[in-house]
Amino acid sequence: MSSGAAVLAIAGLTAITLLTRGFFLFSRREIPFPPWLREGLRYAPLAALAAVVLPEIIMRDGRLITTLADARLYAALAGAAWFYWRRGILGTIVVGMAVLLPLKLGLGW
């Protein structure tokens, strides 16, 4: 790809991104959503997070893990347990990393 084509592609992608993400900001009035759509959009961030995080936990090199000797499993379980118990995001991250690092650095998982 030539540099001119690359610049054109980047400019086009930037324009499309600004248009689609700013669509709701350009309107002078609130756009009404049906209740079913508003309810469905409540779960969009959680679905996006699960779509990114879950494969990272259960897969390695594009394949499902086949052993329980994987630090990510135990870190995810510890983080989930903390979140279930305390409902805190920061604590979830700290507990998950507190389990992940010793297993990775100490045991080499």
Order of alpha helices (4+ residues) and beta strands (2+ residues): alpha-alpha-alpha-beta-beta-alpha-alpha
